[in-house]
Amino acid sequence: MENPIALSIKFMYICIFYMLTLPAVNVSDYSDLPEHYVINVNSLHIQVNHGLLYKLYGSNVSSQEKCSTVHSTRVPLFLHLGSILLLACGDVHPCPGPNYKYPCGVCHKPVKVYQKGILCDTCVLWYHTKCINMTNAEYFRLADNVDEPWECPDCQFPYRFTDSFFNISGDESFANVSVNSTESESVQDKDIFSEFYELKRKYSRKFIVCHININSLQFKHGELSILLRNKVVDCLFVSETKLNDSHLDSQFKVDGYTLYRNDNQKDSGGGLLCFIRSDIPSYCLKPPCGLMEALQINCVFNKQRWSLLCAYKKPSVSQSAISEDLDKVIDQSLNICDKYIVLGDLNCDMLKLNNNAVSRLCQDYNLTNIIKDPTCFKGDPPSLIDVMLVSDCKTCKTGVVIPCSLSDFHHFITGVLDIDLPRTKTRKILYRSYKKL
């Protein structure tokens, strides 16, 4: 293919030659002009309406000449030559503006050498510290720890919400409504997942897995998907989904995540579901269990094979089912995976019974429960029946219980694993530079 610059120069010479050799025409009306002319340069084909050009560029003719019956004029092709060249070169912004080398991602002004700026590791954009409200202490701390990754607010939480929709200050119907202090605090803090955001901000590059017994997912998926859309959680297990074949996968899919399900086909209760990031290689297994329900996700992190096993035991099922069913699944996982995690609602209180089925399971397979606080608040006192058992406690940063109002009695159990997440692929943005023109 011919060089675009040489093609443009050739096209310009052809237009100038056509302009100089075009004879003058006598016109008394625009309709007397030739209807159109065609210019061909290699594979470039441009058809220009001659009369339209006269209407556009013939306005410089004096009013006396316009009133005359017959006058001679030549269509000023040099005036629209630049327009044709712009059409031929493709996408051209009408006002490209300055092209800074390091523009700020917020104010779009240049981040200069003598200014305090920081580079985002994900979007590779510079930011003024004052534009992102970063304190000097945080800035100097990151400057001392160069290897510590940092993400801008848009990369941490790409979906942001404003409270402008809920602004009712101008509505007279709410003028006499009184709100006490506790209610005003809850209105200001509308985000029910604030503790998740703090955890993600602290461990932005680590793998976060969590579980919740939601007791019917059908009408709670909208609120739960906020965690996924904001990329706060990397893997989310949900038990007691109470879904069946009438619920399609398309109803619960979230962009950027792979969905796995294991519905309870015997009755209306139970059911397990998993969301895991789509950029993490994974596949699903549905191990056959007698009285329990299980969903196994095998994935690869840094050339290590991991098995994430979510299990659910109904309260009516005896504790012997834990050792009978989970022993088989764990034995199979040991053959194909390097490390594994067992999590879920096992309905076995770890705060009361020391010699229970879960404790014996931990002793047999050298597992450690990283959840220490109560997770179910159905009775008084609360119980710890949602567990997260890890085969290697050194790979776990922390395990916390996060309160949530989505479930009736259960809270989130969350674990942070010392696994580096895959970096998001950088987008290549193509643009035209006018510096060398």
Backbone torsions as a table, in degrees:
resi	resn	phi	psi	omega
1	MET	NA	141.4	-177.0
2	GLU	-71.9	150.6	179.6
3	ASN	-58.9	132.8	-178.9
4	PRO	-60.9	-33.7	-179.6
5	ILE	-67.5	-43.9	177.3
6	ALA	-64.3	-35.5	178.0
7	LEU	-64.8	-40.7	179.6
8	SER	-66.9	-40.7	179.2
9	ILE	-64.6	-42.5	178.1
10	LYS	-62.4	-41.7	179.7
11	PHE	-64.6	-37.7	179.6
12	MET	-66.0	-42.2	178.7
13	TYR	-64.0	-38.4	179.3
14	ILE	-65.0	-40.5	179.4
15	CYS	-66.1	-41.4	179.0
16	ILE	-65.0	-40.6	177.8
17	PHE	-63.1	-41.0	178.6
18	TYR	-65.2	-37.2	-178.8
19	MET	-66.8	-41.6	-176.9
20	LEU	-74.4	-30.1	-177.8
21	THR	-92.7	-4.0	-179.9
22	LEU	-73.5	120.6	-179.8
23	PRO	-73.6	155.0	175.9
24	ALA	-70.4	145.8	-178.4
25	VAL	-121.2	145.0	174.8
26	ASN	-89.8	120.9	-177.5
27	VAL	-127.7	140.8	170.3
28	SER	-115.9	-10.5	178.9
29	ASP	-153.7	156.4	179.5
30	TYR	-64.1	-25.8	-178.3
31	SER	-71.6	-16.1	179.1
32	ASP	-75.9	-14.7	-179.5
33	LEU	-73.7	154.8	174.0
34	PRO	-57.7	145.4	-173.0
35	GLU	-63.8	-45.0	179.3
36	HIS	-163.1	167.4	171.5
37	TYR	-135.3	159.8	-173.7
38	VAL	-123.4	135.2	175.6
39	ILE	-118.7	127.6	178.2
40	ASN	-119.1	124.7	173.4
41	VAL	-128.2	107.7	-173.8
42	ASN	52.5	-119.4	-179.5
43	SER	-91.6	2.5	-178.0
44	LEU	-85.6	126.7	-177.5
45	HIS	-127.5	117.0	-179.8
46	ILE	-125.4	129.0	177.8
47	GLN	-115.7	121.0	-175.1
48	VAL	-115.7	132.2	177.0
49	ASN	-77.6	115.3	-174.6
50	HIS	-68.1	-43.2	-179.0
51	GLY	-65.7	-36.8	179.0
52	LEU	-65.1	-37.9	178.2
53	LEU	-64.6	-37.3	178.7
54	TYR	-65.0	-37.8	177.9
55	LYS	-65.6	-38.2	-176.1
56	LEU	-76.5	-45.3	-171.4
57	TYR	-106.6	-0.9	179.3
58	GLY	-91.6	10.7	-178.2
59	SER	-73.9	-10.7	178.7
60	ASN	-79.7	-0.9	176.5
61	VAL	-74.5	136.5	-176.2
62	SER	-66.1	158.8	-178.7
63	SER	-65.9	-30.4	178.7
64	GLN	-66.1	-41.1	178.7
65	GLU	-66.9	-35.7	-179.6
66	LYS	-66.5	-31.7	-178.2
67	CYS	-79.8	-16.8	-179.7
68	SER	-68.1	155.0	-176.1
69	THR	-69.6	-46.7	-178.2
70	VAL	-134.3	133.3	174.5
71	HIS	-146.6	158.1	-179.3
72	SER	-102.1	135.5	176.0
73	THR	-150.8	158.1	177.7
74	ARG	-121.1	132.4	-179.7
75	VAL	-64.5	121.3	-174.2
76	PRO	-74.3	85.7	-177.8
77	LEU	-64.9	-28.1	-178.0
78	PHE	-65.7	-21.8	179.6
79	LEU	-72.9	-35.4	-178.7
80	HIS	-102.2	8.4	177.1
81	LEU	-63.2	-41.5	177.9
82	GLY	-64.0	-35.5	178.5
83	SER	-65.0	-40.1	179.3
84	ILE	-66.0	-40.0	178.6
85	LEU	-64.2	-37.7	176.9
86	LEU	-65.5	-38.9	177.1
87	LEU	-64.8	-36.0	-177.2
88	ALA	-73.1	-30.4	-175.1
89	CYS	-82.6	-11.3	172.6
90	GLY	105.2	-136.2	-173.3
91	ASP	-73.8	112.8	179.3
92	VAL	-129.0	125.2	177.8
93	HIS	-77.7	134.9	-177.9
94	PRO	-63.6	-28.5	179.6
95	CYS	-142.4	83.2	-173.9
96	PRO	-65.8	-28.4	178.9
97	GLY	74.5	-176.2	-178.1
98	PRO	-71.9	150.2	-179.9
99	ASN	-112.3	89.8	-179.4
100	TYR	-75.9	150.5	179.6
101	LYS	-74.9	-43.3	180.0
102	TYR	-128.5	78.6	179.4
103	PRO	-76.8	148.5	176.7
104	CYS	-72.6	139.6	-179.0
105	GLY	-72.0	-10.9	-179.2
106	VAL	-107.1	-58.4	-176.4
107	CYS	-93.6	-9.1	178.0
108	HIS	63.6	14.1	174.1
109	LYS	-92.0	158.9	-175.8
110	PRO	-67.5	141.8	172.9
111	VAL	-92.1	105.2	-173.1
112	LYS	-88.1	170.1	-173.0
113	VAL	-65.1	-39.3	-175.1
114	TYR	-84.6	1.3	178.8
115	GLN	-98.7	155.1	177.4
116	LYS	-81.9	113.9	-179.4
117	GLY	-137.7	159.4	-179.3
118	ILE	-140.7	145.4	-176.0
119	LEU	-101.4	131.1	176.9
120	CYS	-80.1	132.0	-178.2
121	ASP	-75.6	-16.2	-176.9
122	THR	-95.1	-57.3	-177.5
123	CYS	-90.3	-6.9	177.7
124	VAL	56.0	46.0	175.6
125	LEU	-119.9	147.4	177.5
126	TRP	-89.0	151.4	-179.6
127	TYR	-139.0	138.0	168.4
128	HIS	-69.5	139.3	179.5
129	THR	-64.1	-32.8	179.1
130	LYS	-72.0	-25.4	179.2
131	CYS	-74.2	-26.8	-179.9
132	ILE	-107.4	11.6	176.9
133	ASN	56.9	42.7	177.6
134	MET	-89.9	131.9	180.0
135	THR	-74.1	159.3	178.7
136	ASN	-65.5	-34.7	179.6
137	ALA	-64.0	-42.4	178.8
138	GLU	-68.2	-37.2	-180.0
139	TYR	-64.8	-46.6	-178.9
140	PHE	-71.3	-29.0	176.4
141	ARG	-65.6	-43.2	177.5
142	LEU	-69.3	-31.3	178.4
143	ALA	-67.4	-33.9	178.0
144	ASP	-74.8	-32.1	179.4
145	ASN	-105.7	83.9	-175.0
146	VAL	-68.2	-32.0	-176.8
147	ASP	-77.2	-11.5	-179.9
148	GLU	-74.8	124.6	-178.9
149	PRO	-72.3	153.7	177.8
150	TRP	-140.7	139.1	178.2
151	GLU	-123.2	144.4	177.3
152	CYS	-72.8	163.9	-179.4
153	PRO	-59.3	-33.7	-179.9
154	ASP	-69.2	-34.5	178.6
155	CYS	-77.6	-31.6	176.5
156	GLN	-70.2	-48.0	-179.6
157	PHE	-131.7	86.5	-173.8
158	PRO	-69.5	-16.7	-178.9
159	TYR	-112.1	109.9	-178.4
160	ARG	-111.3	150.8	-178.6
161	PHE	-125.7	144.7	176.4
162	THR	-111.2	160.0	-179.3
163	ASP	-96.6	16.8	179.7
164	SER	-66.6	-29.1	179.9
165	PHE	-67.5	-27.8	-176.8
166	PHE	-96.2	10.5	-178.8
167	ASN	-75.4	111.0	-176.3
168	ILE	-116.9	21.3	-176.8
169	SER	-65.2	-30.3	-178.4
170	GLY	-90.3	3.0	-178.1
171	ASP	-93.6	118.9	-176.9
172	GLU	-71.3	-21.9	-178.6
173	SER	-66.4	-19.5	179.7
174	PHE	-106.5	15.3	-173.9
175	ALA	-68.4	-33.3	-174.7
176	ASN	-100.1	11.2	-178.8
177	VAL	-82.7	127.5	179.5
178	SER	-104.6	137.0	-179.7
179	VAL	-124.4	129.0	179.9
180	ASN	-78.1	179.1	-173.5
181	SER	-67.0	-40.9	-177.8
182	THR	-67.3	-37.9	178.6
183	GLU	-69.8	-35.6	179.5
184	SER	-67.0	-35.6	177.3
185	GLU	-65.7	-38.6	179.4
186	SER	-70.1	-30.6	177.2
187	VAL	-69.3	-40.1	179.5
188	GLN	-66.8	-38.2	-179.6
189	ASP	-101.0	76.4	-177.3
190	LYS	-75.1	-19.0	-174.8
191	ASP	-79.2	115.4	-178.4
192	ILE	-82.6	-4.7	-179.1
193	PHE	-113.2	33.6	-176.9
194	SER	-63.8	-35.1	179.7
195	GLU	-68.8	-32.1	174.6
196	PHE	-64.6	-40.7	179.9
197	TYR	-63.6	-40.4	177.9
198	GLU	-65.7	-38.8	178.7
199	LEU	-66.5	-41.0	179.2
200	LYS	-68.5	-35.6	178.3
201	ARG	-66.7	-32.7	-179.8
202	LYS	-77.5	-38.5	-179.4
203	TYR	-121.2	69.1	-173.3
204	SER	-71.7	-26.2	-175.5
205	ARG	-106.5	6.4	-177.4
206	LYS	-103.6	160.2	-176.6
207	PHE	-83.1	122.6	-179.1
208	ILE	-112.5	121.6	178.8
209	VAL	-122.7	139.6	-178.4
210	CYS	-144.5	165.7	-178.3
211	HIS	-143.3	147.4	174.8
212	ILE	-149.3	138.8	169.9
213	ASN	-89.2	104.5	-167.9
214	ILE	-94.2	-16.8	178.8
215	ASN	57.0	69.5	179.3
216	SER	87.9	111.4	-177.0
217	LEU	-90.6	-15.6	-167.8
218	GLN	-55.8	-45.1	-175.2
219	PHE	-104.5	11.0	-179.9
220	LYS	-120.8	4.2	-176.5
221	HIS	-67.8	-32.9	-178.3
222	GLY	-60.3	-47.3	179.5
223	GLU	-70.5	-37.2	-178.1
224	LEU	-68.9	-31.4	-177.9
225	SER	-70.4	-12.5	177.3
226	ILE	-62.7	-38.3	177.1
227	LEU	-59.2	-37.4	-176.5
228	LEU	-80.7	-43.2	-178.9
229	ARG	-63.6	-31.8	178.3
230	ASN	-87.0	5.2	177.6
231	LYS	56.7	37.3	-179.8
232	VAL	-85.2	-35.1	-177.5
233	VAL	-116.1	136.8	-179.5
234	ASP	-91.4	-29.0	178.0
235	CYS	-145.7	127.0	-177.1
236	LEU	-127.9	121.9	175.0
237	PHE	-105.1	138.7	-179.7
238	VAL	-129.0	127.7	177.3
239	SER	-112.0	161.6	-174.7
240	GLU	54.5	51.8	178.2
241	THR	-72.1	-29.1	179.7
242	LYS	57.4	43.9	176.8
243	LEU	-104.9	159.9	178.0
244	ASN	-140.6	-168.9	-176.6
245	ASP	-66.3	-20.1	179.4
246	SER	-73.0	-16.4	178.0
247	HIS	-94.8	116.9	-177.4
248	LEU	-82.2	155.9	177.3
249	ASP	-64.5	-30.7	-178.7
250	SER	-63.9	-20.8	178.8
251	GLN	-72.2	-22.5	-172.1
252	PHE	-121.5	1.3	-178.7
253	LYS	-69.7	146.4	178.0
254	VAL	-128.9	135.1	-179.3
255	ASP	-61.3	134.4	179.9
256	GLY	90.3	0.2	-178.2
257	TYR	-132.5	148.0	175.2
258	THR	-98.5	134.9	-175.9
259	LEU	-104.3	131.1	173.9
260	TYR	-127.4	139.4	-178.3
261	ARG	-133.3	152.4	170.8
262	ASN	-144.7	87.6	-176.7
263	ASP	-77.2	151.0	176.3
264	ASN	-82.7	111.2	-177.0
265	GLN	-86.2	-10.4	-174.7
266	LYS	-81.5	-43.1	-179.7
267	ASP	-143.3	-175.0	-175.3
268	SER	-79.8	-14.9	-177.8
269	GLY	-89.2	179.2	176.1
270	GLY	73.1	-158.6	-178.5
271	GLY	102.6	138.7	-179.5
272	LEU	-126.2	151.5	-178.3
273	LEU	-149.8	148.7	-178.8
274	CYS	-138.8	136.9	168.6
275	PHE	-115.7	125.6	176.5
276	ILE	-135.0	146.4	-176.5
277	ARG	-56.8	136.1	-175.5
278	SER	-72.0	-19.3	178.1
279	ASP	-84.4	2.7	175.4
280	ILE	-101.2	120.3	179.5
281	PRO	-62.0	124.9	-175.8
282	SER	-154.3	158.8	172.0
283	TYR	-149.0	159.8	-170.4
284	CYS	-110.3	142.9	172.3
285	LEU	-128.1	141.6	176.4
286	LYS	-115.6	85.6	-175.6
287	PRO	-65.4	139.0	179.1
288	PRO	-72.1	119.3	177.6
289	CYS	-121.6	147.0	-177.0
290	GLY	-72.9	-73.0	-176.0
291	LEU	-103.1	-8.7	-179.8
292	MET	-106.3	168.1	175.1
293	GLU	-114.8	139.8	-176.4
294	ALA	-144.1	147.8	176.1
295	LEU	-139.8	118.6	-174.6
296	GLN	-112.6	127.7	178.5
297	ILE	-116.9	119.0	176.4
298	ASN	-102.5	130.6	-177.4
299	CYS	-142.9	171.5	-175.7
300	VAL	-124.4	127.0	175.0
301	PHE	-127.8	119.6	175.9
302	ASN	49.8	47.9	178.2
303	LYS	65.4	16.7	174.0
304	GLN	-112.2	134.6	-179.3
305	ARG	-90.9	124.4	-179.3
306	TRP	-116.0	148.6	175.0
307	SER	-123.6	121.0	177.7
308	LEU	-106.7	110.5	-175.1
309	LEU	-110.3	117.6	176.3
310	CYS	-106.0	130.1	-176.8
311	ALA	-130.8	151.8	177.4
312	TYR	-140.4	129.9	177.2
313	LYS	-121.4	127.9	178.9
314	LYS	-70.0	153.3	-179.9
315	PRO	-62.1	-28.3	-178.2
316	SER	-75.8	-15.5	-178.9
317	VAL	-83.4	138.6	-178.4
318	SER	-70.2	159.8	-178.2
319	GLN	-70.6	-19.6	179.0
320	SER	-63.5	-22.3	178.9
321	ALA	-67.2	-24.8	179.9
322	ILE	-64.7	-48.9	-179.4
323	SER	-72.1	-34.2	-177.5
324	GLU	-71.0	-43.0	-174.9
325	ASP	-87.0	-44.0	-175.2
326	LEU	-73.4	-27.2	177.8
327	ASP	-60.2	-42.0	-179.7
328	LYS	-66.0	-42.4	-177.2
329	VAL	-67.7	-41.3	-179.3
330	ILE	-67.9	-38.3	177.3
331	ASP	-61.0	-39.1	176.8
332	GLN	-68.4	-35.2	-180.0
333	SER	-68.6	-33.2	-180.0
334	LEU	-65.0	-26.1	-178.3
335	ASN	-79.1	-25.8	-173.5
336	ILE	-116.3	-12.2	-174.8
337	CYS	-127.3	154.3	177.8
338	ASP	-84.0	-41.8	-179.0
339	LYS	-138.4	157.7	-176.6
340	TYR	-151.1	161.5	178.5
341	ILE	-133.7	136.9	174.5
342	VAL	-115.9	121.2	-178.7
343	LEU	-141.2	159.9	177.7
344	GLY	140.9	-175.3	179.5
345	ASP	-95.1	103.9	-178.5
346	LEU	-99.8	-1.6	178.0
347	ASN	50.8	45.8	177.5
348	CYS	-137.3	108.4	-172.6
349	ASP	-70.2	116.2	-179.9
350	MET	-82.4	-6.9	-179.9
351	LEU	-89.1	-23.5	-175.9
352	LYS	-101.1	-50.9	-172.6
353	LEU	-96.7	125.8	177.4
354	ASN	-90.6	-33.3	-177.1
355	ASN	-108.0	55.8	179.7
356	ASN	-100.0	-177.2	-175.8
357	ALA	-67.1	-35.8	179.9
358	VAL	-69.6	-39.6	178.0
359	SER	-64.0	-41.8	177.6
360	ARG	-65.5	-35.8	177.3
361	LEU	-63.6	-39.4	178.7
362	CYS	-66.5	-37.3	179.0
363	GLN	-69.4	-39.4	-176.7
364	ASP	-69.2	-37.3	-174.2
365	TYR	-112.3	11.9	177.7
366	ASN	56.6	50.5	179.5
367	LEU	-99.8	154.4	-179.9
368	THR	-127.5	129.4	177.0
369	ASN	-88.5	115.4	-176.9
370	ILE	-88.4	-1.5	177.9
371	ILE	-97.8	121.3	-175.7
372	LYS	-114.0	-17.3	-175.4
373	ASP	-99.6	160.0	178.0
374	PRO	-60.6	145.8	-177.9
375	THR	-120.7	-20.4	-178.9
376	CYS	-121.9	128.9	-175.6
377	PHE	-117.9	41.4	179.7
378	LYS	-77.9	-37.2	-179.6
379	GLY	-120.2	-175.2	178.9
380	ASP	-125.6	115.2	6.4
381	PRO	-81.4	166.0	178.2
382	PRO	-67.8	164.2	-175.3
383	SER	-124.6	162.8	177.3
384	LEU	-114.0	88.9	-178.5
385	ILE	-112.0	-10.2	174.9
386	ASP	-99.2	117.9	-172.0
387	VAL	-121.0	160.9	173.5
388	MET	-138.7	103.3	-175.0
389	LEU	-101.6	126.0	-178.6
390	VAL	-115.5	144.6	179.6
391	SER	-78.7	-27.1	179.6
392	ASP	-131.9	103.9	-176.5
393	CYS	-69.2	-17.3	178.5
394	LYS	-69.8	-23.0	179.8
395	THR	-84.7	-0.2	-177.4
396	CYS	-106.6	124.4	177.2
397	LYS	-74.9	-50.0	-178.3
398	THR	-162.6	161.7	174.0
399	GLY	-136.2	122.8	-173.6
400	VAL	-131.2	160.4	173.5
401	VAL	-110.8	123.3	-176.4
402	ILE	-114.1	120.7	179.8
403	PRO	-65.4	148.8	179.0
404	CYS	-156.5	144.8	-179.0
405	SER	-94.0	4.6	-179.2
406	LEU	-71.6	-38.7	-179.7
407	SER	-91.6	160.4	-178.3
408	ASP	-74.9	-42.7	-178.7
409	PHE	-128.8	-19.2	-171.2
410	HIS	-94.4	154.5	174.5
411	HIS	-114.0	164.5	176.7
412	PHE	-69.6	137.7	165.5
413	ILE	-108.4	130.7	-171.3
414	THR	-132.9	135.5	176.5
415	GLY	-126.3	139.4	177.6
416	VAL	-110.0	114.8	-178.6
417	LEU	-96.7	146.2	-179.8
418	ASP	-80.5	65.7	-179.3
419	ILE	-127.6	125.6	178.8
420	ASP	-76.7	125.8	-179.8
421	LEU	-75.2	152.2	174.9
422	PRO	-67.2	138.3	179.5
423	ARG	-72.5	143.8	177.5
424	THR	-68.8	143.9	-178.9
425	LYS	-70.7	131.9	178.8
426	THR	-74.6	142.2	178.4
427	ARG	-89.1	137.6	176.7
428	LYS	-94.7	121.6	-179.1
429	ILE	-107.4	119.6	179.2
430	LEU	-94.5	133.1	178.3
431	TYR	-145.7	161.9	-178.1
432	ARG	-99.3	130.0	179.0
433	SER	-100.2	134.9	-178.7
434	TYR	-104.2	11.1	-176.4
435	LYS	-68.4	-35.9	-174.6
436	LYS	-95.1	6.0	179.2
437	LEU	-81.8	NA	NA
